[in-house]
Amino acid sequence: MSEPAFDFRVRSAAEFIGRFGNEGDVWTATLYGSREEWLAGRKGHLGASAAYMVLDTELRKRLFDEMTGRRAHEDLSGNELVQRGVAAEPLVRALIAVENPDWEFYDGGNLLFVSKRKPFASATLDCIAVHRETGELCDIELKEAPWSNKWKGEYAPDGYFAQVMHQSFVTGINHCVIHPRIYLRRDDGFTTSFERSYEYWMDDEAIAPQVTDLMEREEKFMDEVRNGRYRPVLSLPSVF
């Protein structure tokens, strides 16, 4: 039996570590054996999903209370949207691999990256793509979301953009794609869905200063967490 002409397989986080090791120029990485170990490992770090909370006046205070133990972390495991995302993510990742044979794809799994430059910052990526010829890396952030007007614009919603800016800083990956699967429930009970892709290069002259600004805001916030003293922020502009 001949070998297949194309390799559409999505590789594991362990295979990523096997290829790139546990340390890069700007990051260290730990692969945990379970989600419970991963949750324990990321404790005390500011993850990418919390990046936008630092930029939002009300969410910032909630995040501070959670990270200082004044408030319990919100458990979203029973949320329908979260459960849909968990179920759909491997399917979407596999389909992207089929549609882009020039790239190899890795499942981020329980792989936790931690920044060398700002050790409080961590990130776990949904999907890491590596170009077969050039070796270029691309961070693909997968989303499952109901249809709303926020998907009509040219750019992804601010919260998602802040997330990939944070991930880019932690990992040093310049090329980032936000890939939402957007669904709409019809009156007949069926669901219609479609996918979009928002592509960014973080060294773009319009984006790079925003990455720097975000990380400075995160560092100030984490100083407040370490000191246990919250400083209210009256207003913060949109990242766009």
PyMOL commands that set and color helices and strands:
alter all, ss='L'
color gray80, all
select helices_A, chain A and resi 13-20+35-42+48-55+57-67+80-99+149-151+158-171+208-227
alter helices_A, ss='H'
color red, helices_A
select strands_A, chain A and resi 10-11+27-31+103-107+111-115+122-123+127-131+137-146+175-185+191-195+198-201
alter strands_A, ss='S'
color yellow, strands_A
deselect
rebuild
show_as cartoon
